[in-house]
Amino acid sequence: MKAEHEDTVALGPGQAIVAWSAWVVVTVVAATLGLVVTDVPILRMDDVSFRGDNALAPLTYFACGLALIIAPLVGVGQGLIIKRLFAGPKWQVWIIVTFLGVIIVEVLIPILGILSNGNLGNVFTPIVLGAMLGLPQAVALRGIHRAGWWPVISSTAWLLGAFAGVAVEAMFFPEPTEGWLFYPLQAAIEWGISWAAATAVYAMVTGAALIWLARLATIARPVNARSN
């Protein structure tokens, strides 16, 4: 793909489909692989580790895995796609801000839990968390025409992804296994499938939006014709 101007690269219809597909596949594979790698050591713990104050250990481990394994995997995978769509260091910034965004999300989850009296299953949770992840990511896209819409896009993607995850769980696991999201094994498998479905929908929405931004930017700021 030949550079059109300083921020974007030329993107034909076929290339757009390839880029969108790559974004979806990379996001789902990276997020799911990261979840598995994070959860395997937790599944090897005994039941005592999940009782009372002992539960702090697996919860902390999972939070660290989300920030230090899943976020970097997804950030790097998505960053490589962004590198093909936008010129400059945006893809490197994307990796950093995605990591920071996940940290913000992890801090917000218990706060939202307190404010909602433990009801994190409400419609506002994915909207808020999606916006908080999208805000720092918008920094990476700074300078791209209409990149300011990214927090809204991220919120929408999170919300639709949450609906997809709930729908898959209701369809295939009408009587979910009691336990933590990541323990015991059956509960982890059920949640992992819902996680993959939610991630896929999130990736489809954000991928389509990213391609839209890339094509819109190319149209908005075409190359100036040579004068000689």
Backbone as CSV, one residue per row, in Angstrom:
resi,resn,N_x,N_y,N_z,CA_x,CA_y,CA_z,C_x,C_y,C_z
1,MET,0.833,-1.197,0.000,0.000,0.000,0.000,0.873,1.254,0.000
2,LYS,0.646,2.139,-0.929,1.462,3.330,-1.101,0.946,4.469,-0.233
3,ALA,1.847,5.175,0.387,1.447,6.281,1.266,0.748,7.369,0.471
4,GLU,-0.389,7.829,0.956,-1.141,8.889,0.312,-0.790,10.254,0.912
5,HIS,-0.586,10.294,2.233,-0.155,11.508,2.921,0.451,11.081,4.239
6,GLU,0.733,12.026,5.089,1.545,11.722,6.269,0.852,10.825,7.283
7,ASP,-0.462,10.731,7.250,-1.165,10.006,8.299,-1.756,8.676,7.859
8,THR,-2.180,8.562,6.618,-2.846,7.351,6.181,-2.190,6.776,4.942
9,VAL,-2.571,5.557,4.607,-2.081,4.896,3.409,-3.274,4.559,2.529
10,ALA,-3.004,4.385,1.231,-4.081,4.063,0.304,-4.695,2.723,0.687
11,LEU,-6.010,2.623,0.580,-6.697,1.411,1.013,-7.843,1.120,0.047
12,GLY,-7.647,0.146,-0.811,-8.696,-0.250,-1.734,-9.725,-1.111,-1.041
13,PRO,-10.864,-1.392,-1.711,-11.923,-2.215,-1.100,-11.434,-3.588,-0.658
14,GLY,-10.653,-4.238,-1.517,-10.137,-5.556,-1.151,-9.207,-5.501,0.028
15,GLN,-8.356,-4.486,0.040,-7.423,-4.325,1.147,-8.153,-3.989,2.437
16,ALA,-9.251,-3.253,2.314,-10.045,-2.918,3.497,-10.634,-4.171,4.130
17,ILE,-11.137,-5.080,3.300,-11.709,-6.330,3.813,-10.632,-7.171,4.490
18,VAL,-9.459,-7.220,3.859,-8.350,-7.986,4.444,-7.932,-7.386,5.783
19,ALA,-7.821,-6.055,5.826,-7.417,-5.391,7.070,-8.455,-5.611,8.165
20,TRP,-9.739,-5.497,7.813,-10.807,-5.717,8.795,-10.777,-7.157,9.318
21,SER,-10.634,-8.107,8.411,-10.584,-9.520,8.816,-9.390,-9.789,9.717
22,ALA,-8.252,-9.208,9.358,-7.047,-9.395,10.174,-7.242,-8.812,11.560
23,TRP,-7.878,-7.647,11.638,-8.152,-7.008,12.931,-9.018,-7.909,13.805
24,VAL,-10.064,-8.474,13.223,-10.977,-9.337,13.980,-10.251,-10.588,14.459
25,VAL,-9.538,-11.244,13.550,-8.849,-12.493,13.902,-7.784,-12.238,14.962
26,VAL,-6.979,-11.224,14.761,-5.897,-10.919,15.704,-6.453,-10.590,17.083
27,THR,-7.514,-9.791,17.121,-8.093,-9.399,18.408,-8.664,-10.593,19.153
28,VAL,-9.430,-11.436,18.454,-10.055,-12.595,19.096,-9.005,-13.597,19.543
29,VAL,-8.045,-13.899,18.679,-7.009,-14.877,19.017,-6.150,-14.381,20.171
30,ALA,-5.726,-13.117,20.116,-4.874,-12.575,21.173,-5.605,-12.534,22.511
31,ALA,-6.867,-12.083,22.505,-7.630,-11.984,23.752,-7.916,-13.362,24.334
32,THR,-8.275,-14.318,23.468,-8.591,-15.667,23.946,-7.342,-16.395,24.413
33,LEU,-6.261,-16.265,23.653,-4.998,-16.890,24.057,-4.520,-16.317,25.382
34,GLY,-4.623,-15.000,25.511,-4.219,-14.371,26.767,-5.062,-14.843,27.933
35,LEU,-6.367,-15.033,27.685,-7.252,-15.528,28.746,-6.852,-16.936,29.178
36,VAL,-6.540,-17.787,28.221,-6.151,-19.166,28.532,-4.845,-19.190,29.328
37,VAL,-3.862,-18.431,28.852,-2.566,-18.394,29.538,-2.728,-17.870,30.968
38,THR,-3.589,-16.894,31.134,-3.827,-16.328,32.462,-4.551,-17.308,33.373
39,ASP,-5.491,-18.045,32.799,-6.378,-18.868,33.619,-5.790,-20.226,33.995
40,VAL,-4.864,-20.749,33.207,-4.317,-22.090,33.475,-3.728,-22.204,34.884
41,PRO,-2.866,-21.294,35.325,-2.338,-21.413,36.692,-3.426,-21.289,37.764
42,ILE,-4.454,-20.478,37.490,-5.535,-20.320,38.459,-6.304,-21.624,38.615
43,LEU,-6.526,-22.315,37.503,-7.269,-23.572,37.546,-6.523,-24.653,38.320
44,ARG,-5.228,-24.498,38.491,-4.438,-25.480,39.236,-4.492,-25.246,40.739
45,MET,-5.093,-24.134,41.143,-5.247,-23.868,42.571,-6.342,-24.745,43.151
46,ASP,-6.303,-24.969,44.457,-7.333,-25.787,45.091,-8.501,-24.909,45.542
47,ASP,-9.577,-25.553,45.964,-10.791,-24.826,46.348,-10.559,-23.853,47.501
48,VAL,-9.615,-24.205,48.381,-9.354,-23.356,49.544,-8.901,-21.963,49.104
49,SER,-8.238,-21.891,47.965,-7.713,-20.614,47.478,-8.812,-19.632,47.099
50,PHE,-10.059,-20.114,47.015,-11.162,-19.259,46.580,-12.160,-18.990,47.717
51,ARG,-11.752,-19.307,48.934,-12.624,-19.093,50.081,-12.178,-17.891,50.895
52,GLY,-13.130,-17.026,51.210,-12.851,-15.893,52.079,-11.749,-14.991,51.562
53,ASP,-10.870,-14.601,52.473,-9.778,-13.708,52.113,-8.775,-14.360,51.164
54,ASN,-8.767,-15.698,51.126,-7.836,-16.384,50.232,-8.118,-16.062,48.762
55,ALA,-9.358,-15.671,48.478,-9.743,-15.390,47.093,-9.008,-14.187,46.524
56,LEU,-8.383,-13.392,47.391,-7.651,-12.223,46.914,-6.495,-12.633,46.003
57,ALA,-5.898,-13.793,46.283,-4.750,-14.244,45.489,-5.140,-14.538,44.037
58,PRO,-6.138,-15.410,43.769,-6.509,-15.651,42.364,-7.074,-14.417,41.674
59,LEU,-7.791,-13.571,42.423,-8.321,-12.344,41.821,-7.184,-11.411,41.395
60,THR,-6.189,-11.299,42.246,-5.033,-10.459,41.922,-4.277,-11.029,40.737
61,TYR,-4.127,-12.342,40.722,-3.411,-12.985,39.617,-4.142,-12.751,38.302
62,PHE,-5.474,-12.868,38.335,-6.236,-12.671,37.118,-6.142,-11.218,36.649
63,ALA,-6.207,-10.270,37.594,-6.100,-8.859,37.239,-4.738,-8.563,36.612
64,CYS,-3.696,-9.156,37.169,-2.352,-8.966,36.619,-2.241,-9.594,35.230
65,GLY,-2.866,-10.758,35.066,-2.849,-11.410,33.763,-3.563,-10.582,32.708
66,LEU,-4.673,-9.969,33.103,-5.426,-9.117,32.183,-4.581,-7.932,31.726
67,ALA,-3.844,-7.341,32.669,-3.051,-6.155,32.347,-1.723,-6.499,31.682
68,LEU,-1.073,-7.576,32.132,0.290,-7.862,31.691,0.385,-8.899,30.587
69,ILE,-0.705,-9.639,30.338,-0.675,-10.669,29.288,-1.689,-10.341,28.189
70,ILE,-2.956,-10.202,28.573,-4.009,-10.004,27.580,-3.871,-8.642,26.900
71,ALA,-3.721,-7.575,27.687,-3.633,-6.223,27.117,-2.455,-6.075,26.148
72,PRO,-1.239,-6.523,26.518,-0.128,-6.407,25.561,-0.332,-7.243,24.304
73,LEU,-0.872,-8.455,24.450,-1.102,-9.296,23.276,-2.072,-8.622,22.308
74,VAL,-3.184,-8.135,22.843,-4.172,-7.461,21.998,-3.597,-6.168,21.439
75,GLY,-2.904,-5.413,22.285,-2.336,-4.137,21.845,-1.327,-4.311,20.725
76,VAL,-0.449,-5.288,20.863,0.562,-5.533,19.824,-0.103,-6.026,18.539
77,GLY,-1.036,-6.961,18.681,-1.723,-7.480,17.497,-2.463,-6.389,16.743
78,GLN,-3.229,-5.577,17.466,-3.953,-4.481,16.828,-2.986,-3.424,16.310
79,GLY,-1.910,-3.194,17.047,-0.931,-2.194,16.628,-0.313,-2.516,15.278
80,LEU,-0.087,-3.795,15.021,0.483,-4.197,13.739,-0.475,-3.921,12.585
81,ILE,-1.778,-4.027,12.847,-2.762,-3.688,11.814,-2.776,-2.176,11.602
82,ILE,-2.734,-1.420,12.698,-2.712,0.040,12.605,-1.470,0.514,11.846
83,LYS,-0.379,-0.195,12.023,0.859,0.149,11.311,0.658,0.085,9.806
84,ARG,-0.208,-0.829,9.362,-0.490,-0.961,7.931,-1.484,0.081,7.430
85,LEU,-2.247,0.659,8.351,-3.288,1.614,7.961,-2.846,3.065,8.075
86,PHE,-2.009,3.356,9.069,-1.622,4.733,9.342,-0.107,4.846,9.419
87,ALA,0.419,5.886,8.807,1.860,6.114,8.849,2.268,6.690,10.201
88,GLY,3.569,6.639,10.477,4.073,7.226,11.707,4.024,6.266,12.887
89,PRO,4.240,6.788,14.097,4.348,5.948,15.303,3.019,5.624,15.973
90,LYS,1.896,5.813,15.285,0.594,5.596,15.918,0.447,4.183,16.457
91,TRP,1.002,3.203,15.764,0.853,1.819,16.201,1.610,1.568,17.506
92,GLN,2.738,2.234,17.683,3.491,2.079,18.926,2.758,2.745,20.085
93,VAL,2.209,3.920,19.814,1.433,4.613,20.841,0.201,3.785,21.205
94,TRP,-0.417,3.145,20.209,-1.607,2.324,20.440,-1.324,1.215,21.459
95,ILE,-0.184,0.570,21.345,0.176,-0.509,22.269,0.251,0.020,23.696
96,ILE,0.871,1.182,23.855,1.042,1.767,25.185,-0.299,2.187,25.781
97,VAL,-1.109,2.901,24.988,-2.364,3.427,25.534,-3.387,2.318,25.769
98,THR,-3.293,1.231,25.002,-4.188,0.097,25.254,-3.879,-0.517,26.611
99,PHE,-2.602,-0.649,26.921,-2.194,-1.137,28.238,-2.706,-0.207,29.335
100,LEU,-2.521,1.099,29.141,-2.985,2.066,30.142,-4.503,2.045,30.267
101,GLY,-5.192,1.886,29.134,-6.647,1.829,29.160,-7.163,0.645,29.956
102,VAL,-6.508,-0.498,29.815,-6.912,-1.688,30.570,-6.697,-1.465,32.064
103,ILE,-5.610,-0.790,32.428,-5.368,-0.472,33.840,-6.502,0.395,34.374
104,ILE,-6.900,1.404,33.589,-8.002,2.276,33.994,-9.279,1.474,34.184
105,VAL,-9.551,0.557,33.255,-10.746,-0.284,33.328,-10.728,-1.134,34.591
106,GLU,-9.564,-1.708,34.912,-9.456,-2.552,36.097,-9.699,-1.755,37.372
107,VAL,-9.261,-0.510,37.382,-9.493,0.343,38.551,-10.970,0.702,38.665
108,LEU,-11.612,0.902,37.519,-13.009,1.328,37.511,-13.975,0.208,37.875
109,ILE,-13.634,-1.036,37.565,-14.563,-2.146,37.800,-15.021,-2.220,39.259
110,PRO,-14.110,-2.243,40.241,-14.595,-2.281,41.638,-15.354,-1.015,42.035
111,ILE,-14.963,0.127,41.456,-15.676,1.373,41.769,-17.113,1.298,41.258
112,LEU,-17.265,0.828,40.017,-18.608,0.667,39.459,-19.403,-0.370,40.241
113,GLY,-18.693,-1.409,40.726,-19.359,-2.421,41.532,-19.937,-1.837,42.806
114,ILE,-19.178,-0.937,43.429,-19.657,-0.280,44.652,-20.832,0.643,44.347
115,LEU,-20.697,1.429,43.284,-21.753,2.386,42.933,-23.046,1.695,42.518
116,SER,-22.922,0.488,41.959,-24.114,-0.230,41.488,-24.562,-1.307,42.467
117,ASN,-23.993,-1.287,43.673,-24.312,-2.302,44.690,-24.047,-3.723,44.187
118,GLY,-22.954,-3.864,43.468,-22.547,-5.186,42.997,-23.200,-5.615,41.700
119,ASN,-24.044,-4.784,41.118,-24.732,-5.156,39.883,-23.959,-4.632,38.673
120,LEU,-22.920,-5.371,38.283,-22.117,-4.971,37.140,-22.737,-5.429,35.823
121,GLY,-23.857,-6.133,35.906,-24.502,-6.625,34.696,-25.424,-5.618,34.042
122,ASN,-25.413,-4.371,34.530,-26.289,-3.362,33.936,-25.703,-2.839,32.630
123,VAL,-26.520,-2.136,31.870,-26.131,-1.693,30.533,-25.077,-0.595,30.579
124,PHE,-24.964,0.121,31.692,-24.028,1.238,31.775,-22.581,0.784,31.953
125,THR,-22.374,-0.408,32.508,-21.009,-0.876,32.757,-20.183,-0.977,31.480
126,PRO,-20.641,-1.704,30.443,-19.827,-1.757,29.228,-19.685,-0.409,28.533
127,ILE,-20.690,0.443,28.656,-20.605,1.766,28.039,-19.488,2.582,28.679
128,VAL,-19.460,2.597,30.014,-18.434,3.359,30.736,-17.051,2.766,30.511
129,LEU,-16.931,1.448,30.647,-15.632,0.801,30.488,-15.121,0.938,29.063
130,GLY,-16.025,0.831,28.094,-15.619,0.998,26.707,-15.104,2.400,26.427
131,ALA,-15.764,3.397,27.017,-15.325,4.782,26.840,-13.966,5.018,27.485
132,MET,-13.746,4.425,28.652,-12.492,4.615,29.360,-11.325,3.946,28.643
133,LEU,-11.596,2.861,27.922,-10.555,2.252,27.099,-10.378,3.046,25.810
134,GLY,-11.477,3.556,25.272,-11.422,4.284,24.014,-10.760,5.647,24.110
135,LEU,-10.876,6.297,25.270,-10.288,7.636,25.428,-8.774,7.641,25.219
136,PRO,-8.010,6.797,25.907,-6.568,6.805,25.646,-6.218,6.304,24.244
137,GLN,-7.017,5.379,23.716,-6.751,4.902,22.361,-6.962,6.011,21.335
138,ALA,-7.887,6.920,21.613,-8.109,8.049,20.714,-6.868,8.929,20.614
139,VAL,-6.062,8.933,21.684,-4.819,9.699,21.660,-3.881,9.153,20.591
140,ALA,-3.857,7.835,20.467,-3.002,7.204,19.459,-3.444,7.566,18.045
141,LEU,-4.732,7.833,17.887,-5.278,8.168,16.566,-5.355,9.676,16.339
142,ARG,-4.778,10.426,17.240,-4.838,11.881,17.143,-4.280,12.353,15.811
143,GLY,-4.990,13.290,15.186,-4.574,13.786,13.883,-5.334,13.132,12.744
144,ILE,-5.987,11.997,13.033,-6.802,11.330,12.025,-8.192,11.960,12.016
145,HIS,-8.689,12.245,10.844,-9.994,12.897,10.712,-11.082,12.107,11.435
146,ARG,-11.790,12.763,12.351,-12.900,12.212,13.131,-12.481,11.103,14.105
147,ALA,-11.221,11.065,14.475,-10.772,10.087,15.471,-11.368,10.370,16.838
148,GLY,-11.895,11.581,17.031,-12.527,11.909,18.297,-13.760,11.072,18.592
149,TRP,-14.272,10.394,17.581,-15.418,9.507,17.770,-15.026,8.162,18.393
150,TRP,-13.725,7.916,18.526,-13.294,6.581,18.954,-13.848,6.156,20.323
151,PRO,-13.899,7.022,21.346,-14.493,6.593,22.625,-15.946,6.140,22.469
152,VAL,-16.701,6.835,21.628,-18.094,6.440,21.379,-18.144,5.095,20.661
153,ILE,-17.259,4.937,19.688,-17.185,3.671,18.957,-16.819,2.537,19.905
154,SER,-15.839,2.783,20.767,-15.407,1.771,21.725,-16.540,1.396,22.681
155,SER,-17.279,2.391,23.173,-18.418,2.124,24.065,-19.473,1.277,23.364
156,THR,-19.781,1.639,22.124,-20.770,0.881,21.358,-20.319,-0.551,21.145
157,ALA,-19.046,-0.716,20.829,-18.506,-2.054,20.609,-18.557,-2.892,21.885
158,TRP,-18.213,-2.282,23.008,-18.271,-2.992,24.284,-19.701,-3.395,24.618
159,LEU,-20.635,-2.488,24.375,-22.033,-2.770,24.685,-22.561,-3.908,23.820
160,LEU,-22.316,-3.854,22.512,-22.769,-4.920,21.613,-22.059,-6.234,21.929
161,GLY,-20.784,-6.134,22.298,-20.049,-7.332,22.677,-20.617,-7.968,23.931
162,ALA,-20.994,-7.128,24.902,-21.603,-7.643,26.134,-22.918,-8.347,25.836
163,PHE,-23.731,-7.757,24.967,-24.988,-8.398,24.570,-24.721,-9.753,23.920
164,ALA,-23.697,-9.808,23.061,-23.361,-11.059,22.384,-22.919,-12.121,23.386
165,GLY,-22.095,-11.717,24.352,-21.642,-12.664,25.364,-22.783,-13.214,26.190
166,VAL,-23.702,-12.332,26.581,-24.869,-12.756,27.360,-25.757,-13.683,26.527
167,ALA,-25.935,-13.345,25.247,-26.773,-14.164,24.367,-26.195,-15.561,24.187
168,VAL,-24.889,-15.643,24.001,-24.239,-16.947,23.837,-24.363,-17.765,25.110
169,GLU,-24.169,-17.116,26.248,-24.302,-17.829,27.523,-25.723,-18.347,27.718
170,ALA,-26.715,-17.514,27.403,-28.109,-17.921,27.572,-28.482,-19.041,26.602
171,MET,-27.891,-19.010,25.415,-28.227,-20.000,24.401,-27.602,-21.364,24.685
172,PHE,-26.338,-21.357,25.059,-25.609,-22.617,25.219,-25.462,-23.067,26.675
173,PHE,-25.581,-22.133,27.608,-25.419,-22.478,29.020,-26.547,-21.868,29.832
174,PRO,-27.782,-22.340,29.632,-28.928,-21.769,30.359,-28.825,-21.948,31.865
175,GLU,-28.084,-22.961,32.288,-27.840,-23.175,33.715,-26.332,-23.148,33.945
176,PRO,-25.752,-21.947,34.012,-24.295,-21.834,34.130,-23.756,-22.473,35.400
177,THR,-22.547,-22.971,35.306,-21.877,-23.593,36.441,-21.616,-22.571,37.535
178,GLU,-21.917,-22.933,38.759,-21.653,-22.023,39.875,-20.156,-21.929,40.131
179,GLY,-19.724,-20.749,40.450,-18.305,-20.539,40.731,-17.866,-19.187,40.225
180,TRP,-16.556,-19.008,40.124,-15.988,-17.775,39.609,-16.027,-17.811,38.085
181,LEU,-15.804,-16.663,37.474,-15.753,-16.637,36.013,-14.617,-17.498,35.472
182,PHE,-13.551,-17.618,36.251,-12.373,-18.339,35.786,-12.084,-19.600,36.613
183,TYR,-13.059,-20.053,37.402,-12.855,-21.254,38.229,-14.212,-21.762,38.721
184,PRO,-14.477,-23.071,38.699,-13.644,-24.186,38.248,-13.592,-24.297,36.718
185,LEU,-13.080,-25.423,36.228,-12.825,-25.580,34.799,-14.077,-25.374,33.957
186,GLN,-15.198,-25.987,34.340,-16.414,-25.876,33.547,-16.883,-24.425,33.472
187,ALA,-16.809,-23.717,34.588,-17.198,-22.305,34.593,-16.257,-21.489,33.713
188,ALA,-14.970,-21.828,33.750,-13.986,-21.117,32.933,-14.237,-21.343,31.447
189,ILE,-14.610,-22.580,31.086,-14.899,-22.884,29.684,-16.125,-22.112,29.205
190,GLU,-17.154,-22.117,30.035,-18.381,-21.401,29.675,-18.107,-19.913,29.491
191,TRP,-17.371,-19.341,30.437,-17.073,-17.926,30.338,-16.131,-17.637,29.181
192,GLY,-15.200,-18.551,28.931,-14.259,-18.367,27.828,-14.970,-18.298,26.485
193,ILE,-15.990,-19.133,26.300,-16.761,-19.111,25.053,-17.529,-17.802,24.926
194,SER,-18.140,-17.369,26.015,-18.848,-16.087,26.004,-17.878,-14.939,25.762
195,TRP,-16.703,-15.035,26.366,-15.652,-14.029,26.189,-15.264,-13.934,24.711
196,ALA,-15.064,-15.083,24.062,-14.668,-15.094,22.658,-15.751,-14.467,21.782
197,ALA,-17.023,-14.775,22.085,-18.130,-14.208,21.314,-18.185,-12.690,21.493
198,ALA,-18.054,-12.239,22.723,-18.080,-10.802,23.000,-16.912,-10.095,22.323
199,THR,-15.734,-10.716,22.394,-14.549,-10.125,21.772,-14.704,-10.048,20.260
200,ALA,-15.308,-11.077,19.662,-15.502,-11.097,18.213,-16.389,-9.940,17.760
201,VAL,-17.483,-9.720,18.481,-18.386,-8.617,18.118,-17.688,-7.276,18.335
202,TYR,-16.978,-7.150,19.452,-16.207,-5.924,19.713,-15.229,-5.660,18.574
203,ALA,-14.525,-6.706,18.144,-13.523,-6.556,17.088,-14.168,-6.211,15.749
204,MET,-15.327,-6.794,15.464,-16.024,-6.489,14.213,-16.401,-5.011,14.143
205,VAL,-16.922,-4.494,15.250,-17.366,-3.096,15.281,-16.173,-2.148,15.211
206,THR,-15.174,-2.359,16.061,-14.020,-1.452,16.078,-13.204,-1.579,14.795
207,GLY,-13.130,-2.787,14.251,-12.406,-2.970,12.995,-13.060,-2.209,11.859
208,ALA,-14.380,-2.300,11.774,-15.109,-1.570,10.732,-14.922,-0.059,10.912
209,ALA,-14.950,0.395,12.158,-14.777,1.825,12.431,-13.371,2.288,12.064
210,LEU,-12.379,1.448,12.327,-10.994,1.817,12.017,-10.796,1.932,10.505
211,ILE,-11.364,1.007,9.765,-11.278,1.071,8.304,-11.987,2.334,7.805
212,TRP,-13.118,2.650,8.405,-13.859,3.862,8.044,-13.003,5.094,8.272
213,LEU,-12.316,5.161,9.407,-11.453,6.294,9.701,-10.311,6.393,8.692
214,ALA,-9.741,5.247,8.352,-8.618,5.242,7.412,-9.058,5.726,6.032
215,ARG,-10.180,5.225,5.552,-10.669,5.613,4.231,-11.163,7.059,4.232
216,LEU,-11.796,7.464,5.322,-12.303,8.833,5.428,-11.153,9.827,5.445
217,ALA,-10.093,9.488,6.158,-8.939,10.371,6.236,-8.271,10.514,4.878
218,THR,-8.207,9.429,4.135,-7.598,9.472,2.812,-8.401,10.362,1.875
219,ILE,-9.726,10.281,1.982,-10.591,11.103,1.136,-10.527,12.562,1.565
220,ALA,-10.469,12.776,2.900,-10.505,14.140,3.428,-9.237,14.915,3.115
221,ARG,-8.099,14.207,3.067,-6.840,14.912,2.836,-6.030,14.204,1.763
222,PRO,-6.454,14.311,0.491,-5.751,13.627,-0.589,-4.384,14.242,-0.851
223,VAL,-3.599,13.519,-1.621,-2.265,14.020,-1.968,-2.390,15.217,-2.891
224,ASN,-1.594,16.231,-2.611,-1.585,17.378,-3.507,-0.878,17.011,-4.796
225,ALA,-1.456,17.407,-5.911,-0.850,17.092,-7.211,0.464,17.824,-7.368
226,ARG,1.383,17.172,-8.031,2.674,17.831,-8.277,2.476,19.006,-9.228
227,SER,3.214,20.067,-8.994,3.065,21.256,-9.822,3.914,21.214,-11.079
228,ASN,4.848,20.230,-11.143,5.652,20.145,-12.334,5.803,18.701,-12.766
